[in-house]
Amino acid sequence: MKITFHSFSMGDVEDPDIFAGEPIWQWQQTEQGRWVMENAHNLTYFRQPDPVNWGHRFLIRGEITDPRKVTEYFLRWGKAQ
């Protein structure tokens, strides 16, 4: 099952992919980020325009194939973003 695990906004910066490194790393240090790094597969991030905030929206997505792990994820952190 593909899940959006985390998302965040960023203002209009010169190189958004480089600037996204720090917020992604910060999220990876959280309990949720560590759990996702251990249990999810094919993790990728996507950048899309954020016209509301005149910047960029980043989404961290991946897959969890074990139904028990999917259930655990949603019980721990609620709905996907």
Phi, psi and omega in degrees: 000128176279135183225140168270110186275328185204148174214152177205157179257154177218142179293182180282102180244166185296314180228089187298328181294323177289316181293338180286343183302317183292311178297327177294315179298318179301317179295322180296338180275350179281167177300316179296315180299317179296317180298315180297317180299328181276331191246346183259160180236160176053045179290132177218162171240150180235143175246133177222155178298144176240085185294336180293318183257007180054051181202226185227150174242128179251138178235132174255118184235156177192186182238145169234122184265334181281117181302328179293323178289324176299314179298315179301315181302310183290330175290325181281316189238010176075206185289159175289155181276000000 
